[in-house]
Amino acid sequence: MSRNASSPENRTIILLIEQEEYEQIMPAGVSKFSCIFAEAELSIIEYIEMFYNAKRLHQALEYRTPNEVEAEYAMSLTSALQ
């Protein structure tokens, strides 16, 4: 092996290493797409809960946040039950 490896040989080795790493990381029966989809779904939920519902004012809610309206509604329910 005194000569440099050719590009196709290097690519084959790289693909084999990547496949081995992928098989070690990914659980059996789980596709890469489903993991990416789950990660995207969690990011969207985090955005909605952390920014959209907590900080963004909504015109339809009289310029209050959805969290404020929800808290006010919960308080009205508890006071109505007493």
mmCIF file of the N, C-alpha and C atoms, coordinates in Angstrom:
data_MODEL
# 
_entry.id   MODEL 
# 
loop_
_atom_site.group_PDB 
_atom_site.id 
_atom_site.type_symbol 
_atom_site.label_atom_id 
_atom_site.label_alt_id 
_atom_site.label_comp_id 
_atom_site.label_asym_id 
_atom_site.label_entity_id 
_atom_site.label_seq_id 
_atom_site.pdbx_PDB_ins_code 
_atom_site.Cartn_x 
_atom_site.Cartn_y 
_atom_site.Cartn_z 
_atom_site.occupancy 
_atom_site.B_iso_or_equiv 
_atom_site.pdbx_formal_charge 
_atom_site.auth_seq_id 
_atom_site.auth_comp_id 
_atom_site.auth_asym_id 
_atom_site.auth_atom_id 
_atom_site.pdbx_PDB_model_num 
ATOM 1   N N  . MET A 1 1  ? 0.823   -1.185 0.000  1.00 0.00 ? 1  MET A N  1 
ATOM 2   C CA . MET A 1 1  ? 0.000   0.000  0.000  1.00 0.00 ? 1  MET A CA 1 
ATOM 3   C C  . MET A 1 1  ? 0.867   1.249  0.000  1.00 0.00 ? 1  MET A C  1 
ATOM 4   N N  . SER A 1 2  ? 1.822   1.298  -0.902 1.00 0.00 ? 2  SER A N  1 
ATOM 5   C CA . SER A 1 2  ? 2.704   2.452  -0.971 1.00 0.00 ? 2  SER A CA 1 
ATOM 6   C C  . SER A 1 2  ? 2.080   3.595  -1.762 1.00 0.00 ? 2  SER A C  1 
ATOM 7   N N  . ARG A 1 3  ? 1.061   3.290  -2.573 1.00 0.00 ? 3  ARG A N  1 
ATOM 8   C CA . ARG A 1 3  ? 0.442   4.357  -3.373 1.00 0.00 ? 3  ARG A CA 1 
ATOM 9   C C  . ARG A 1 3  ? -0.756  4.955  -2.620 1.00 0.00 ? 3  ARG A C  1 
ATOM 10  N N  . ASN A 1 4  ? -1.146  6.152  -3.035 1.00 0.00 ? 4  ASN A N  1 
ATOM 11  C CA . ASN A 1 4  ? -2.324  6.782  -2.458 1.00 0.00 ? 4  ASN A CA 1 
ATOM 12  C C  . ASN A 1 4  ? -3.573  6.078  -2.969 1.00 0.00 ? 4  ASN A C  1 
ATOM 13  N N  . ALA A 1 5  ? -4.593  6.013  -2.140 1.00 0.00 ? 5  ALA A N  1 
ATOM 14  C CA . ALA A 1 5  ? -5.842  5.385  -2.548 1.00 0.00 ? 5  ALA A CA 1 
ATOM 15  C C  . ALA A 1 5  ? -6.555  6.282  -3.557 1.00 0.00 ? 5  ALA A C  1 
ATOM 16  N N  . SER A 1 6  ? -7.262  5.648  -4.450 1.00 0.00 ? 6  SER A N  1 
ATOM 17  C CA . SER A 1 6  ? -8.011  6.425  -5.439 1.00 0.00 ? 6  SER A CA 1 
ATOM 18  C C  . SER A 1 6  ? -9.291  6.969  -4.807 1.00 0.00 ? 6  SER A C  1 
ATOM 19  N N  . SER A 1 7  ? -9.875  7.928  -5.468 1.00 0.00 ? 7  SER A N  1 
ATOM 20  C CA . SER A 1 7  ? -11.081 8.561  -4.964 1.00 0.00 ? 7  SER A CA 1 
ATOM 21  C C  . SER A 1 7  ? -12.231 7.561  -4.769 1.00 0.00 ? 7  SER A C  1 
ATOM 22  N N  . PRO A 1 8  ? -12.510 6.651  -5.721 1.00 0.00 ? 8  PRO A N  1 
ATOM 23  C CA . PRO A 1 8  ? -13.578 5.680  -5.486 1.00 0.00 ? 8  PRO A CA 1 
ATOM 24  C C  . PRO A 1 8  ? -13.309 4.780  -4.281 1.00 0.00 ? 8  PRO A C  1 
ATOM 25  N N  . GLU A 1 9  ? -12.048 4.415  -4.069 1.00 0.00 ? 9  GLU A N  1 
ATOM 26  C CA . GLU A 1 9  ? -11.719 3.596  -2.902 1.00 0.00 ? 9  GLU A CA 1 
ATOM 27  C C  . GLU A 1 9  ? -11.962 4.368  -1.610 1.00 0.00 ? 9  GLU A C  1 
ATOM 28  N N  . ASN A 1 10 ? -11.566 5.633  -1.593 1.00 0.00 ? 10 ASN A N  1 
ATOM 29  C CA . ASN A 1 10 ? -11.799 6.468  -0.412 1.00 0.00 ? 10 ASN A CA 1 
ATOM 30  C C  . ASN A 1 10 ? -13.288 6.608  -0.134 1.00 0.00 ? 10 ASN A C  1 
ATOM 31  N N  . ARG A 1 11 ? -14.053 6.831  -1.166 1.00 0.00 ? 11 ARG A N  1 
ATOM 32  C CA . ARG A 1 11 ? -15.494 7.011  -1.008 1.00 0.00 ? 11 ARG A CA 1 
ATOM 33  C C  . ARG A 1 11 ? -16.140 5.746  -0.460 1.00 0.00 ? 11 ARG A C  1 
ATOM 34  N N  . THR A 1 12 ? -15.693 4.597  -0.922 1.00 0.00 ? 12 THR A N  1 
ATOM 35  C CA . THR A 1 12 ? -16.238 3.330  -0.428 1.00 0.00 ? 12 THR A CA 1 
ATOM 36  C C  . THR A 1 12 ? -15.957 3.164  1.059  1.00 0.00 ? 12 THR A C  1 
ATOM 37  N N  . ILE A 1 13 ? -14.754 3.457  1.468  1.00 0.00 ? 13 ILE A N  1 
ATOM 38  C CA . ILE A 1 13 ? -14.385 3.359  2.886  1.00 0.00 ? 13 ILE A CA 1 
ATOM 39  C C  . ILE A 1 13 ? -15.217 4.326  3.718  1.00 0.00 ? 13 ILE A C  1 
ATOM 40  N N  . ILE A 1 14 ? -15.365 5.547  3.241  1.00 0.00 ? 14 ILE A N  1 
ATOM 41  C CA . ILE A 1 14 ? -16.151 6.546  3.964  1.00 0.00 ? 14 ILE A CA 1 
ATOM 42  C C  . ILE A 1 14 ? -17.596 6.087  4.109  1.00 0.00 ? 14 ILE A C  1 
ATOM 43  N N  . LEU A 1 15 ? -18.179 5.542  3.036  1.00 0.00 ? 15 LEU A N  1 
ATOM 44  C CA . LEU A 1 15 ? -19.554 5.056  3.105  1.00 0.00 ? 15 LEU A CA 1 
ATOM 45  C C  . LEU A 1 15 ? -19.705 3.912  4.100  1.00 0.00 ? 15 LEU A C  1 
ATOM 46  N N  . LEU A 1 16 ? -18.733 3.015  4.134  1.00 0.00 ? 16 LEU A N  1 
ATOM 47  C CA . LEU A 1 16 ? -18.783 1.912  5.089  1.00 0.00 ? 16 LEU A CA 1 
ATOM 48  C C  . LEU A 1 16 ? -18.701 2.420  6.533  1.00 0.00 ? 16 LEU A C  1 
ATOM 49  N N  . ILE A 1 17 ? -17.838 3.384  6.772  1.00 0.00 ? 17 ILE A N  1 
ATOM 50  C CA . ILE A 1 17 ? -17.714 3.954  8.115  1.00 0.00 ? 17 ILE A CA 1 
ATOM 51  C C  . ILE A 1 17 ? -18.999 4.673  8.502  1.00 0.00 ? 17 ILE A C  1 
ATOM 52  N N  . GLU A 1 18 ? -19.567 5.473  7.604  1.00 0.00 ? 18 GLU A N  1 
ATOM 53  C CA . GLU A 1 18 ? -20.817 6.176  7.891  1.00 0.00 ? 18 GLU A CA 1 
ATOM 54  C C  . GLU A 1 18 ? -21.944 5.202  8.187  1.00 0.00 ? 18 GLU A C  1 
ATOM 55  N N  . GLN A 1 19 ? -22.029 4.120  7.427  1.00 0.00 ? 19 GLN A N  1 
ATOM 56  C CA . GLN A 1 19 ? -23.068 3.122  7.648  1.00 0.00 ? 19 GLN A CA 1 
ATOM 57  C C  . GLN A 1 19 ? -22.910 2.477  9.020  1.00 0.00 ? 19 GLN A C  1 
ATOM 58  N N  . GLU A 1 20 ? -21.688 2.179  9.400  1.00 0.00 ? 20 GLU A N  1 
ATOM 59  C CA . GLU A 1 20 ? -21.423 1.573  10.706 1.00 0.00 ? 20 GLU A CA 1 
ATOM 60  C C  . GLU A 1 20 ? -21.819 2.532  11.829 1.00 0.00 ? 20 GLU A C  1 
ATOM 61  N N  . GLU A 1 21 ? -21.455 3.809  11.694 1.00 0.00 ? 21 GLU A N  1 
ATOM 62  C CA . GLU A 1 21 ? -21.827 4.810  12.695 1.00 0.00 ? 21 GLU A CA 1 
ATOM 63  C C  . GLU A 1 21 ? -23.347 4.955  12.774 1.00 0.00 ? 21 GLU A C  1 
ATOM 64  N N  . TYR A 1 22 ? -24.004 4.969  11.632 1.00 0.00 ? 22 TYR A N  1 
ATOM 65  C CA . TYR A 1 22 ? -25.459 5.094  11.584 1.00 0.00 ? 22 TYR A CA 1 
ATOM 66  C C  . TYR A 1 22 ? -26.118 3.924  12.307 1.00 0.00 ? 22 TYR A C  1 
ATOM 67  N N  . GLU A 1 23 ? -25.630 2.714  12.066 1.00 0.00 ? 23 GLU A N  1 
ATOM 68  C CA . GLU A 1 23 ? -26.223 1.537  12.695 1.00 0.00 ? 23 GLU A CA 1 
ATOM 69  C C  . GLU A 1 23 ? -25.992 1.527  14.199 1.00 0.00 ? 23 GLU A C  1 
ATOM 70  N N  . GLN A 1 24 ? -24.905 2.115  14.658 1.00 0.00 ? 24 GLN A N  1 
ATOM 71  C CA . GLN A 1 24 ? -24.655 2.184  16.091 1.00 0.00 ? 24 GLN A CA 1 
ATOM 72  C C  . GLN A 1 24 ? -25.530 3.223  16.771 1.00 0.00 ? 24 GLN A C  1 
ATOM 73  N N  . ILE A 1 25 ? -25.807 4.316  16.085 1.00 0.00 ? 25 ILE A N  1 
ATOM 74  C CA . ILE A 1 25 ? -26.574 5.414  16.668 1.00 0.00 ? 25 ILE A CA 1 
ATOM 75  C C  . ILE A 1 25 ? -28.078 5.148  16.604 1.00 0.00 ? 25 ILE A C  1 
ATOM 76  N N  . MET A 1 26 ? -28.570 4.716  15.456 1.00 0.00 ? 26 MET A N  1 
ATOM 77  C CA . MET A 1 26 ? -30.006 4.565  15.249 1.00 0.00 ? 26 MET A CA 1 
ATOM 78  C C  . MET A 1 26 ? -30.493 3.234  15.813 1.00 0.00 ? 26 MET A C  1 
ATOM 79  N N  . PRO A 1 27 ? -31.566 3.263  16.609 1.00 0.00 ? 27 PRO A N  1 
ATOM 80  C CA . PRO A 1 27 ? -32.130 1.998  17.085 1.00 0.00 ? 27 PRO A CA 1 
ATOM 81  C C  . PRO A 1 27 ? -32.713 1.187  15.932 1.00 0.00 ? 27 PRO A C  1 
ATOM 82  N N  . ALA A 1 28 ? -32.761 -0.108 16.103 1.00 0.00 ? 28 ALA A N  1 
ATOM 83  C CA . ALA A 1 28 ? -33.281 -0.981 15.045 1.00 0.00 ? 28 ALA A CA 1 
ATOM 84  C C  . ALA A 1 28 ? -34.741 -0.663 14.778 1.00 0.00 ? 28 ALA A C  1 
ATOM 85  N N  . GLY A 1 29 ? -35.114 -0.606 13.527 1.00 0.00 ? 29 GLY A N  1 
ATOM 86  C CA . GLY A 1 29 ? -36.499 -0.373 13.143 1.00 0.00 ? 29 GLY A CA 1 
ATOM 87  C C  . GLY A 1 29 ? -36.926 1.085  13.114 1.00 0.00 ? 29 GLY A C  1 
ATOM 88  N N  . VAL A 1 30 ? -36.027 2.008  13.418 1.00 0.00 ? 30 VAL A N  1 
ATOM 89  C CA . VAL A 1 30 ? -36.351 3.429  13.401 1.00 0.00 ? 30 VAL A CA 1 
ATOM 90  C C  . VAL A 1 30 ? -35.677 4.050  12.194 1.00 0.00 ? 30 VAL A C  1 
ATOM 91  N N  . SER A 1 31 ? -36.458 4.709  11.370 1.00 0.00 ? 31 SER A N  1 
ATOM 92  C CA . SER A 1 31 ? -35.876 5.314  10.182 1.00 0.00 ? 31 SER A CA 1 
ATOM 93  C C  . SER A 1 31 ? -35.302 6.685  10.515 1.00 0.00 ? 31 SER A C  1 
ATOM 94  N N  . LYS A 1 32 ? -34.362 7.113  9.709  1.00 0.00 ? 32 LYS A N  1 
ATOM 95  C CA . LYS A 1 32 ? -33.747 8.424  9.895  1.00 0.00 ? 32 LYS A CA 1 
ATOM 96  C C  . LYS A 1 32 ? -34.804 9.518  9.729  1.00 0.00 ? 32 LYS A C  1 
ATOM 97  N N  . PHE A 1 33 ? -35.740 9.333  8.799  1.00 0.00 ? 33 PHE A N  1 
ATOM 98  C CA . PHE A 1 33 ? -36.788 10.322 8.556  1.00 0.00 ? 33 PHE A CA 1 
ATOM 99  C C  . PHE A 1 33 ? -37.663 10.501 9.788  1.00 0.00 ? 33 PHE A C  1 
ATOM 100 N N  . SER A 1 34 ? -38.019 9.407  10.455 1.00 0.00 ? 34 SER A N  1 
ATOM 101 C CA . SER A 1 34 ? -38.893 9.531  11.614 1.00 0.00 ? 34 SER A CA 1 
ATOM 102 C C  . SER A 1 34 ? -38.200 10.276 12.748 1.00 0.00 ? 34 SER A C  1 
ATOM 103 N N  . CYS A 1 35 ? -36.879 10.112 12.883 1.00 0.00 ? 35 CYS A N  1 
ATOM 104 C CA . CYS A 1 35 ? -36.138 10.847 13.900 1.00 0.00 ? 35 CYS A CA 1 
ATOM 105 C C  . CYS A 1 35 ? -36.097 12.336 13.566 1.00 0.00 ? 35 CYS A C  1 
ATOM 106 N N  . ILE A 1 36 ? -35.878 12.659 12.312 1.00 0.00 ? 36 ILE A N  1 
ATOM 107 C CA . ILE A 1 36 ? -35.858 14.055 11.888 1.00 0.00 ? 36 ILE A CA 1 
ATOM 108 C C  . ILE A 1 36 ? -37.235 14.674 12.062 1.00 0.00 ? 36 ILE A C  1 
ATOM 109 N N  . PHE A 1 37 ? -38.280 13.932 11.735 1.00 0.00 ? 37 PHE A N  1 
ATOM 110 C CA . PHE A 1 37 ? -39.642 14.428 11.882 1.00 0.00 ? 37 PHE A CA 1 
ATOM 111 C C  . PHE A 1 37 ? -39.962 14.684 13.351 1.00 0.00 ? 37 PHE A C  1 
ATOM 112 N N  . ALA A 1 38 ? -39.569 13.770 14.226 1.00 0.00 ? 38 ALA A N  1 
ATOM 113 C CA . ALA A 1 38 ? -39.825 13.940 15.656 1.00 0.00 ? 38 ALA A CA 1 
ATOM 114 C C  . ALA A 1 38 ? -39.078 15.152 16.197 1.00 0.00 ? 38 ALA A C  1 
ATOM 115 N N  . GLU A 1 39 ? -37.846 15.350 15.738 1.00 0.00 ? 39 GLU A N  1 
ATOM 116 C CA . GLU A 1 39 ? -37.065 16.503 16.178 1.00 0.00 ? 39 GLU A CA 1 
ATOM 117 C C  . GLU A 1 39 ? -37.714 17.807 15.709 1.00 0.00 ? 39 GLU A C  1 
ATOM 118 N N  . ALA A 1 40 ? -38.201 17.832 14.489 1.00 0.00 ? 40 ALA A N  1 
ATOM 119 C CA . ALA A 1 40 ? -38.878 19.023 13.973 1.00 0.00 ? 40 ALA A CA 1 
ATOM 120 C C  . ALA A 1 40 ? -40.165 19.291 14.745 1.00 0.00 ? 40 ALA A C  1 
ATOM 121 N N  . GLU A 1 41 ? -40.894 18.240 15.045 1.00 0.00 ? 41 GLU A N  1 
ATOM 122 C CA . GLU A 1 41 ? -42.141 18.383 15.794 1.00 0.00 ? 41 GLU A CA 1 
ATOM 123 C C  . GLU A 1 41 ? -41.866 18.979 17.179 1.00 0.00 ? 41 GLU A C  1 
ATOM 124 N N  . LEU A 1 42 ? -40.831 18.506 17.855 1.00 0.00 ? 42 LEU A N  1 
ATOM 125 C CA . LEU A 1 42 ? -40.477 19.047 19.165 1.00 0.00 ? 42 LEU A CA 1 
ATOM 126 C C  . LEU A 1 42 ? -40.056 20.509 19.076 1.00 0.00 ? 42 LEU A C  1 
ATOM 127 N N  . SER A 1 43 ? -39.357 20.869 18.012 1.00 0.00 ? 43 SER A N  1 
ATOM 128 C CA . SER A 1 43 ? -38.943 22.266 17.828 1.00 0.00 ? 43 SER A CA 1 
ATOM 129 C C  . SER A 1 43 ? -40.150 23.175 17.630 1.00 0.00 ? 43 SER A C  1 
ATOM 130 N N  . ILE A 1 44 ? -41.128 22.711 16.882 1.00 0.00 ? 44 ILE A N  1 
ATOM 131 C CA . ILE A 1 44 ? -42.336 23.505 16.649 1.00 0.00 ? 44 ILE A CA 1 
ATOM 132 C C  . ILE A 1 44 ? -43.118 23.664 17.938 1.00 0.00 ? 44 ILE A C  1 
ATOM 133 N N  . ILE A 1 45 ? -43.260 22.590 18.697 1.00 0.00 ? 45 ILE A N  1 
ATOM 134 C CA . ILE A 1 45 ? -43.982 22.664 19.968 1.00 0.00 ? 45 ILE A CA 1 
ATOM 135 C C  . ILE A 1 45 ? -43.272 23.615 20.925 1.00 0.00 ? 45 ILE A C  1 
ATOM 136 N N  . GLU A 1 46 ? -41.945 23.536 20.970 1.00 0.00 ? 46 GLU A N  1 
ATOM 137 C CA . GLU A 1 46 ? -41.175 24.428 21.835 1.00 0.00 ? 46 GLU A CA 1 
ATOM 138 C C  . GLU A 1 46 ? -41.390 25.885 21.426 1.00 0.00 ? 46 GLU A C  1 
ATOM 139 N N  . TYR A 1 47 ? -41.395 26.172 20.121 1.00 0.00 ? 47 TYR A N  1 
ATOM 140 C CA . TYR A 1 47 ? -41.616 27.535 19.640 1.00 0.00 ? 47 TYR A CA 1 
ATOM 141 C C  . TYR A 1 47 ? -42.989 28.034 20.072 1.00 0.00 ? 47 TYR A C  1 
ATOM 142 N N  . ILE A 1 48 ? -44.003 27.199 19.912 1.00 0.00 ? 48 ILE A N  1 
ATOM 143 C CA . ILE A 1 48 ? -45.361 27.618 20.260 1.00 0.00 ? 48 ILE A CA 1 
ATOM 144 C C  . ILE A 1 48 ? -45.475 27.871 21.753 1.00 0.00 ? 48 ILE A C  1 
ATOM 145 N N  . GLU A 1 49 ? -44.953 26.963 22.561 1.00 0.00 ? 49 GLU A N  1 
ATOM 146 C CA . GLU A 1 49 ? -45.081 27.104 24.009 1.00 0.00 ? 49 GLU A CA 1 
ATOM 147 C C  . GLU A 1 49 ? -44.206 28.225 24.574 1.00 0.00 ? 49 GLU A C  1 
ATOM 148 N N  . MET A 1 50 ? -43.001 28.386 24.058 1.00 0.00 ? 50 MET A N  1 
ATOM 149 C CA . MET A 1 50 ? -42.071 29.355 24.641 1.00 0.00 ? 50 MET A CA 1 
ATOM 150 C C  . MET A 1 50 ? -42.254 30.775 24.100 1.00 0.00 ? 50 MET A C  1 
ATOM 151 N N  . PHE A 1 51 ? -42.619 30.923 22.859 1.00 0.00 ? 51 PHE A N  1 
ATOM 152 C CA . PHE A 1 51 ? -42.744 32.273 22.296 1.00 0.00 ? 51 PHE A CA 1 
ATOM 153 C C  . PHE A 1 51 ? -44.184 32.618 21.953 1.00 0.00 ? 51 PHE A C  1 
ATOM 154 N N  . TYR A 1 52 ? -44.792 31.814 21.109 1.00 0.00 ? 52 TYR A N  1 
ATOM 155 C CA . TYR A 1 52 ? -46.086 32.175 20.546 1.00 0.00 ? 52 TYR A CA 1 
ATOM 156 C C  . TYR A 1 52 ? -47.142 32.323 21.633 1.00 0.00 ? 52 TYR A C  1 
ATOM 157 N N  . ASN A 1 53 ? -47.209 31.398 22.572 1.00 0.00 ? 53 ASN A N  1 
ATOM 158 C CA . ASN A 1 53 ? -48.225 31.464 23.617 1.00 0.00 ? 53 ASN A CA 1 
ATOM 159 C C  . ASN A 1 53 ? -47.803 32.318 24.802 1.00 0.00 ? 53 ASN A C  1 
ATOM 160 N N  . ALA A 1 54 ? -46.520 32.487 25.016 1.00 0.00 ? 54 ALA A N  1 
ATOM 161 C CA . ALA A 1 54 ? -46.058 33.182 26.210 1.00 0.00 ? 54 ALA A CA 1 
ATOM 162 C C  . ALA A 1 54 ? -45.795 34.670 25.995 1.00 0.00 ? 54 ALA A C  1 
ATOM 163 N N  . LYS A 1 55 ? -45.354 35.059 24.821 1.00 0.00 ? 55 LYS A N  1 
ATOM 164 C CA . LYS A 1 55 ? -44.913 36.439 24.623 1.00 0.00 ? 55 LYS A CA 1 
ATOM 165 C C  . LYS A 1 55 ? -45.685 37.201 23.549 1.00 0.00 ? 55 LYS A C  1 
ATOM 166 N N  . ARG A 1 56 ? -46.161 36.498 22.544 1.00 0.00 ? 56 ARG A N  1 
ATOM 167 C CA . ARG A 1 56 ? -46.771 37.188 21.405 1.00 0.00 ? 56 ARG A CA 1 
ATOM 168 C C  . ARG A 1 56 ? -48.191 37.618 21.745 1.00 0.00 ? 56 ARG A C  1 
ATOM 169 N N  . LEU A 1 57 ? -48.470 38.898 21.544 1.00 0.00 ? 57 LEU A N  1 
ATOM 170 C CA . LEU A 1 57 ? -49.809 39.438 21.791 1.00 0.00 ? 57 LEU A CA 1 
ATOM 171 C C  . LEU A 1 57 ? -50.695 39.148 20.583 1.00 0.00 ? 57 LEU A C  1 
ATOM 172 N N  . HIS A 1 58 ? -51.943 38.791 20.851 1.00 0.00 ? 58 HIS A N  1 
ATOM 173 C CA . HIS A 1 58 ? -52.881 38.444 19.786 1.00 0.00 ? 58 HIS A CA 1 
ATOM 174 C C  . HIS A 1 58 ? -54.022 39.456 19.752 1.00 0.00 ? 58 HIS A C  1 
ATOM 175 N N  . GLN A 1 59 ? -54.289 39.954 18.575 1.00 0.00 ? 59 GLN A N  1 
ATOM 176 C CA . GLN A 1 59 ? -55.348 40.940 18.416 1.00 0.00 ? 59 GLN A CA 1 
ATOM 177 C C  . GLN A 1 59 ? -56.703 40.351 18.804 1.00 0.00 ? 59 GLN A C  1 
ATOM 178 N N  . ALA A 1 60 ? -56.972 39.118 18.421 1.00 0.00 ? 60 ALA A N  1 
ATOM 179 C CA . ALA A 1 60 ? -58.257 38.484 18.727 1.00 0.00 ? 60 ALA A CA 1 
ATOM 180 C C  . ALA A 1 60 ? -58.455 38.274 20.228 1.00 0.00 ? 60 ALA A C  1 
ATOM 181 N N  . LEU A 1 61 ? -57.372 38.306 20.995 1.00 0.00 ? 61 LEU A N  1 
ATOM 182 C CA . LEU A 1 61 ? -57.454 38.119 22.449 1.00 0.00 ? 61 LEU A CA 1 
ATOM 183 C C  . LEU A 1 61 ? -57.291 39.452 23.181 1.00 0.00 ? 61 LEU A C  1 
ATOM 184 N N  . GLU A 1 62 ? -57.645 40.536 22.498 1.00 0.00 ? 62 GLU A N  1 
ATOM 185 C CA . GLU A 1 62 ? -57.551 41.891 23.036 1.00 0.00 ? 62 GLU A CA 1 
ATOM 186 C C  . GLU A 1 62 ? -56.115 42.220 23.465 1.00 0.00 ? 62 GLU A C  1 
ATOM 187 N N  . TYR A 1 63 ? -55.181 41.856 22.619 1.00 0.00 ? 63 TYR A N  1 
ATOM 188 C CA . TYR A 1 63 ? -53.755 42.128 22.798 1.00 0.00 ? 63 TYR A CA 1 
ATOM 189 C C  . TYR A 1 63 ? -53.206 41.553 24.102 1.00 0.00 ? 63 TYR A C  1 
ATOM 190 N N  . ARG A 1 64 ? -53.625 40.331 24.375 1.00 0.00 ? 64 ARG A N  1 
ATOM 191 C CA . ARG A 1 64 ? -53.077 39.553 25.492 1.00 0.00 ? 64 ARG A CA 1 
ATOM 192 C C  . ARG A 1 64 ? -52.469 38.288 24.914 1.00 0.00 ? 64 ARG A C  1 
ATOM 193 N N  . THR A 1 65 ? -51.649 37.628 25.719 1.00 0.00 ? 65 THR A N  1 
ATOM 194 C CA . THR A 1 65 ? -51.059 36.372 25.267 1.00 0.00 ? 65 THR A CA 1 
ATOM 195 C C  . THR A 1 65 ? -52.046 35.231 25.527 1.00 0.00 ? 65 THR A C  1 
ATOM 196 N N  . PRO A 1 66 ? -51.940 34.149 24.765 1.00 0.00 ? 66 PRO A N  1 
ATOM 197 C CA . PRO A 1 66 ? -52.802 33.001 25.024 1.00 0.00 ? 66 PRO A CA 1 
ATOM 198 C C  . PRO A 1 66 ? -52.635 32.449 26.438 1.00 0.00 ? 66 PRO A C  1 
ATOM 199 N N  . ASN A 1 67 ? -51.434 32.506 26.997 1.00 0.00 ? 67 ASN A N  1 
ATOM 200 C CA . ASN A 1 67 ? -51.233 32.041 28.362 1.00 0.00 ? 67 ASN A CA 1 
ATOM 201 C C  . ASN A 1 67 ? -51.999 32.891 29.367 1.00 0.00 ? 67 ASN A C  1 
ATOM 202 N N  . GLU A 1 68 ? -52.038 34.200 29.158 1.00 0.00 ? 68 GLU A N  1 
ATOM 203 C CA . GLU A 1 68 ? -52.797 35.079 30.045 1.00 0.00 ? 68 GLU A CA 1 
ATOM 204 C C  . GLU A 1 68 ? -54.289 34.766 29.981 1.00 0.00 ? 68 GLU A C  1 
ATOM 205 N N  . VAL A 1 69 ? -54.795 34.568 28.777 1.00 0.00 ? 69 VAL A N  1 
ATOM 206 C CA . VAL A 1 69 ? -56.217 34.266 28.605 1.00 0.00 ? 69 VAL A CA 1 
ATOM 207 C C  . VAL A 1 69 ? -56.552 32.919 29.233 1.00 0.00 ? 69 VAL A C  1 
ATOM 208 N N  . GLU A 1 70 ? -55.672 31.949 29.050 1.00 0.00 ? 70 GLU A N  1 
ATOM 209 C CA . GLU A 1 70 ? -55.899 30.625 29.624 1.00 0.00 ? 70 GLU A CA 1 
ATOM 210 C C  . GLU A 1 70 ? -55.880 30.680 31.156 1.00 0.00 ? 70 GLU A C  1 
ATOM 211 N N  . ALA A 1 71 ? -54.962 31.449 31.730 1.00 0.00 ? 71 ALA A N  1 
ATOM 212 C CA . ALA A 1 71 ? -54.895 31.581 33.187 1.00 0.00 ? 71 ALA A CA 1 
ATOM 213 C C  . ALA A 1 71 ? -56.138 32.275 33.725 1.00 0.00 ? 71 ALA A C  1 
ATOM 214 N N  . GLU A 1 72 ? -56.587 33.302 33.028 1.00 0.00 ? 72 GLU A N  1 
ATOM 215 C CA . GLU A 1 72 ? -57.805 34.015 33.430 1.00 0.00 ? 72 GLU A CA 1 
ATOM 216 C C  . GLU A 1 72 ? -59.022 33.087 33.380 1.00 0.00 ? 72 GLU A C  1 
ATOM 217 N N  . TYR A 1 73 ? -59.097 32.273 32.348 1.00 0.00 ? 73 TYR A N  1 
ATOM 218 C CA . TYR A 1 73 ? -60.200 31.316 32.208 1.00 0.00 ? 73 TYR A CA 1 
ATOM 219 C C  . TYR A 1 73 ? -60.160 30.274 33.330 1.00 0.00 ? 73 TYR A C  1 
ATOM 220 N N  . ALA A 1 74 ? -58.982 29.787 33.655 1.00 0.00 ? 74 ALA A N  1 
ATOM 221 C CA . ALA A 1 74 ? -58.845 28.797 34.734 1.00 0.00 ? 74 ALA A CA 1 
ATOM 222 C C  . ALA A 1 74 ? -59.258 29.395 36.071 1.00 0.00 ? 74 ALA A C  1 
ATOM 223 N N  . MET A 1 75 ? -58.909 30.644 36.316 1.00 0.00 ? 75 MET A N  1 
ATOM 224 C CA . MET A 1 75 ? -59.304 31.306 37.558 1.00 0.00 ? 75 MET A CA 1 
ATOM 225 C C  . MET A 1 75 ? -60.810 31.502 37.619 1.00 0.00 ? 75 MET A C  1 
ATOM 226 N N  . SER A 1 76 ? -61.417 31.817 36.469 1.00 0.00 ? 76 SER A N  1 
ATOM 227 C CA . SER A 1 76 ? -62.873 32.003 36.467 1.00 0.00 ? 76 SER A CA 1 
ATOM 228 C C  . SER A 1 76 ? -63.588 30.677 36.727 1.00 0.00 ? 76 SER A C  1 
ATOM 229 N N  . LEU A 1 77 ? -63.010 29.580 36.265 1.00 0.00 ? 77 LEU A N  1 
ATOM 230 C CA . LEU A 1 77 ? -63.619 28.265 36.521 1.00 0.00 ? 77 LEU A CA 1 
ATOM 231 C C  . LEU A 1 77 ? -63.504 27.900 38.004 1.00 0.00 ? 77 LEU A C  1 
ATOM 232 N N  . THR A 1 78 ? -62.351 28.149 38.595 1.00 0.00 ? 78 THR A N  1 
ATOM 233 C CA . THR A 1 78 ? -62.178 27.797 40.008 1.00 0.00 ? 78 THR A CA 1 
ATOM 234 C C  . THR A 1 78 ? -63.040 28.679 40.905 1.00 0.00 ? 78 THR A C  1 
ATOM 235 N N  . SER A 1 79 ? -63.207 29.943 40.559 1.00 0.00 ? 79 SER A N  1 
ATOM 236 C CA . SER A 1 79 ? -64.054 30.823 41.371 1.00 0.00 ? 79 SER A CA 1 
ATOM 237 C C  . SER A 1 79 ? -65.522 30.479 41.189 1.00 0.00 ? 79 SER A C  1 
ATOM 238 N N  . ALA A 1 80 ? -65.913 29.975 40.034 1.00 0.00 ? 80 ALA A N  1 
ATOM 239 C CA . ALA A 1 80 ? -67.307 29.585 39.795 1.00 0.00 ? 80 ALA A CA 1 
ATOM 240 C C  . ALA A 1 80 ? -67.653 28.312 40.557 1.00 0.00 ? 80 ALA A C  1 
ATOM 241 N N  . LEU A 1 81 ? -66.676 27.450 40.800 1.00 0.00 ? 81 LEU A N  1 
ATOM 242 C CA . LEU A 1 81 ? -66.916 26.211 41.517 1.00 0.00 ? 81 LEU A CA 1 
ATOM 243 C C  . LEU A 1 81 ? -67.015 26.414 43.032 1.00 0.00 ? 81 LEU A C  1 
ATOM 244 N N  . GLN A 1 82 ? -66.525 27.522 43.524 1.00 0.00 ? 82 GLN A N  1 
ATOM 245 C CA . GLN A 1 82 ? -66.534 27.767 44.968 1.00 0.00 ? 82 GLN A CA 1 
ATOM 246 C C  . GLN A 1 82 ? -67.795 28.415 45.444 1.00 0.00 ? 82 GLN A C  1 
# 
